[in-house]
Amino acid sequence: MVVYLLVRSGVSLQKNKNIMEESNKAIVEKFITKVFNQKDAAAVDETVGDVYIQHNPGTEDGKEALRGMLQYVSPQIKTARSLQMGEFVLQHNQSTGWGDDKTYVTFDLFRIKDSKIVEHWDIMQEMVEKTASGRTQIDGPTEIQNIEETEANKKVVQAFLDDCVYGHNWQNIANYISAETYHQHNPSVPDGLDGFNESMKQMAAHGMTMAFEKTYRLIAEGNFVFVHSSGEFGGKKVAFGDLMRLENGKIVEHWDAIQETPATSKNGHDMFAQVTD
């Protein structure tokens, strides 16, 4: 009887955890839809905490700054993918209406506390019409599958970072990225491991150096893992956002966004480190 109650208690706790996390995702979806797409001022108080830390370098902290920004822009945001892990929700978005006629691909990362958004990071890159692979920067599979493999997939990506990205053991790349199927959404990189390797050679030949300095967080749900890192690209300090899809323990698809990090920020925070508890 005791064992049964312990097992049932564990099931209930996991069920409640899943419900909480799903509600976090719903909070972010409401925020995107109502605050940005519909410019519903009341929805700011419904979805955003009294303390709201902003890591977008062009935006100040707080709800009032958010309301003020919406007086000058009319964004339309379409979400392709949404991941949740505990208090974090990651969205892979395509958007327009940021004060110009450009279309952007963005990774938006939100932290939820007491059912309110309290912190936000993003990485934004302009979308291009033509890519090396023929894929767009946002198309491809969207369904989250194999929830039971979340931690295992996260470990694969972490091992890839430790071994290849930071350890520079690129000869081991086939241990982590599938040699049979590797769909690439980076505008400059063709599909497949051969395409990746050739792209790296071309970058080196043209002096386009790329270096990851620090990975701040991995957000994983099922077959998707997002990596949020700082580094350098082409001699400039940048924020890297990399989203990977895995099958059978190997990375089979990759989306990314890269944004230059400015020397100063309107909110006084960098684009990486968590501020709130």
C-alpha positions in Angstrom: 0.0 0.0 0.0 2.8 2.4 0.9 4.6 1.6 -2.3 1.4 2.2 -4.3 0.9 5.6 -2.6 4.5 6.6 -3.3 4.2 5.6 -7.0 0.8 7.4 -7.3 2.3 10.5 -5.6 5.2 10.5 -8.1 2.8 10.2 -11.0 0.7 13.1 -9.6 3.7 15.3 -9.0 5.0 14.7 -12.6 1.5 15.3 -14.0 1.2 18.6 -12.0 4.7 19.6 -13.2 3.7 19.0 -16.9 0.5 21.0 -16.4 2.5 23.9 -14.9 5.0 23.9 -17.7 2.3 23.7 -20.3 0.6 26.7 -18.7 3.9 28.5 -18.9 3.9 28.0 -22.6 0.3 29.2 -22.8 1.3 32.4 -20.9 3.9 33.2 -23.5 1.6 32.4 -26.4 -1.0 34.8 -24.9 1.7 37.4 -24.4 2.8 37.2 -28.1 -0.7 37.1 -29.5 -2.3 39.8 -27.4 0.5 42.2 -26.4 2.3 42.2 -29.7 0.0 41.0 -32.5 -3.1 42.6 -31.1 -1.5 45.4 -29.1 -3.8 44.8 -26.2 -2.4 47.0 -23.4 -4.4 45.1 -20.7 -2.6 41.9 -21.6 0.7 43.4 -20.4 -0.5 43.3 -16.8 -2.1 39.8 -17.3 1.1 38.2 -18.6 4.1 40.3 -17.4 5.5 40.5 -13.8 6.0 43.7 -11.8 9.7 43.0 -12.2 10.4 42.5 -15.9 14.1 42.2 -16.8 14.9 42.8 -20.5 18.0 41.5 -22.3 17.2 43.0 -25.7 19.9 45.7 -25.8 17.5 48.3 -27.4 14.8 48.0 -24.8 14.6 49.2 -21.2 13.4 47.0 -18.2 9.8 47.1 -17.0 6.2 46.9 -18.2 6.0 50.7 -19.0 9.0 50.4 -21.4 7.2 47.6 -23.1 4.0 49.6 -23.5 6.0 52.6 -24.7 7.7 50.5 -27.4 4.3 49.4 -28.7 3.5 53.0 -29.5 6.1 53.0 -32.2 6.1 49.5 -33.7 3.4 47.1 -34.9 4.9 43.7 -34.9 3.3 40.6 -36.3 4.8 37.4 -34.9 4.3 33.9 -36.1 5.6 31.1 -33.9 7.0 28.0 -35.6 8.2 26.1 -32.6 7.7 26.4 -28.8 9.8 24.5 -26.2 9.4 24.5 -22.5 11.7 23.4 -19.7 10.8 24.2 -16.2 10.4 28.0 -15.8 11.8 28.6 -19.3 9.9 28.9 -22.6 11.7 29.1 -25.9 10.0 30.3 -29.0 11.3 30.2 -32.6 9.6 33.1 -34.3 9.2 34.8 -37.6 8.2 38.5 -37.5 7.7 41.8 -39.3 6.7 45.3 -38.2 9.7 46.4 -36.2 9.8 49.8 -37.8 11.2 48.6 -41.1 10.1 46.5 -44.0 12.3 43.5 -43.1 11.3 40.0 -42.0 13.2 38.5 -39.1 13.8 35.1 -37.5 14.1 35.3 -33.8 14.7 33.0 -30.8 12.8 34.4 -27.8 13.5 33.0 -24.4 11.2 33.8 -21.5 11.5 33.0 -17.8 8.2 32.5 -15.9 7.7 33.0 -12.2 4.3 32.9 -10.4 2.5 32.7 -13.8 4.1 35.9 -15.1 7.0 36.6 -17.5 9.8 38.1 -15.4 12.8 37.9 -17.8 13.3 37.9 -21.6 16.2 37.2 -23.9 16.2 37.3 -27.7 18.4 36.8 -30.7 17.2 38.4 -33.9 18.5 38.0 -37.5 17.2 39.2 -40.8 15.7 36.5 -43.0 17.1 36.0 -46.5 15.2 34.8 -49.6 17.8 32.3 -50.9 19.8 29.8 -48.8 22.5 27.3 -49.6 20.3 24.3 -48.7 17.1 25.6 -50.3 15.4 25.5 -46.9 14.2 28.7 -45.2 15.5 29.7 -41.8 12.3 28.6 -40.1 10.6 25.8 -42.0 10.8 22.1 -41.2 9.3 19.8 -38.5 7.6 21.5 -35.6 6.1 18.7 -33.6 7.7 17.9 -30.3 8.2 14.1 -30.0 9.8 11.6 -27.7 9.4 13.5 -24.5 11.0 10.6 -22.6 14.3 11.2 -24.6 14.6 14.9 -23.5 17.5 14.4 -21.0 19.3 11.9 -23.3 19.1 14.4 -26.2 20.3 17.2 -24.0 23.3 15.1 -23.1 24.1 14.4 -26.8 24.1 18.2 -27.5 26.2 18.9 -24.4 28.7 16.3 -25.4 28.9 17.8 -28.9 29.6 21.2 -27.4 32.2 19.8 -25.0 34.0 17.6 -27.6 33.7 19.5 -30.9 32.8 23.1 -30.3 34.9 23.8 -27.2 37.3 20.9 -27.4 37.9 21.5 -31.1 37.8 17.8 -31.8 35.9 18.2 -35.1 37.1 14.8 -36.3 34.5 13.4 -33.9 31.6 15.3 -35.4 30.0 12.1 -36.8 29.5 10.9 -33.2 26.9 13.6 -32.7 25.6 14.7 -36.2 24.0 12.2 -38.5 26.1 11.3 -41.6 22.9 10.1 -43.3 20.5 13.0 -42.7 21.5 16.5 -41.7 19.1 19.3 -42.8 20.6 22.7 -42.5 18.7 26.0 -42.2 21.7 28.3 -41.8 21.5 30.5 -44.9 25.1 29.9 -45.9 25.5 26.2 -45.1 24.3 23.3 -47.4 22.7 20.1 -46.1 24.8 17.2 -44.9 28.0 16.8 -43.0 30.0 17.4 -46.2 28.2 20.7 -46.7 29.0 21.7 -43.1 32.6 20.8 -43.5 33.0 22.6 -46.8 31.3 25.7 -45.3 33.7 25.7 -42.4 36.7 25.4 -44.9 35.3 28.3 -47.0 34.9 30.5 -43.9 38.5 29.8 -42.8 39.8 30.5 -46.3 38.0 33.9 -46.3 39.1 34.8 -42.8 35.6 34.5 -41.3 36.5 33.2 -37.9 33.8 31.8 -35.6 34.4 31.0 -31.9 32.0 30.1 -29.1 33.1 31.6 -25.8 30.4 30.4 -23.3 27.2 28.5 -23.4 24.7 29.9 -20.9 21.8 27.4 -21.1 20.4 24.5 -23.0 16.6 24.3 -23.2 15.4 20.9 -24.2 12.0 19.3 -24.8 11.7 15.9 -26.5 13.5 15.8 -29.8 14.5 19.6 -29.8 17.4 21.2 -27.9 18.2 24.9 -28.0 21.6 26.3 -27.2 22.1 29.9 -26.0 25.8 31.0 -26.3 28.1 34.0 -26.6 31.0 34.2 -28.9 32.7 35.9 -31.9 31.9 35.8 -35.6 33.8 37.7 -38.2 35.7 39.6 -35.6 32.5 40.8 -33.8 31.1 39.8 -30.5 27.8 38.0 -31.0 25.0 36.0 -29.5 24.4 32.6 -30.9 21.1 30.8 -30.9 21.2 27.2 -32.1 18.2 24.9 -32.3 18.7 21.2 -33.0 16.4 18.4 -33.8 17.5 14.9 -32.9 16.6 11.4 -34.0 18.0 8.1 -32.6 20.6 10.0 -30.6 22.0 12.0 -33.4 21.5 15.7 -34.5 19.6 15.6 -37.8 18.5 19.2 -38.3 19.8 22.7 -37.3 18.3 26.2 -37.2 20.2 29.2 -35.9 20.3 33.0 -35.5 23.3 35.3 -34.9 23.1 38.8 -33.5 25.9 41.2 -32.9 26.1 42.3 -29.2 26.5 46.0 -28.7 29.0 47.6 -26.3 26.2 49.2 -24.3 22.5 48.4 -23.6 19.5 50.5 -22.7 18.7 48.2 -19.8 22.2 47.7 -18.5 22.2 44.0 -18.9 24.1 41.8 -21.3 22.3 39.4 -23.7 23.0 36.3 -21.7 23.2 36.2 -17.9 20.2 35.7 -15.7 19.4 38.6 -13.4 16.3 37.6 -11.4 16.1 34.7 -9.0 
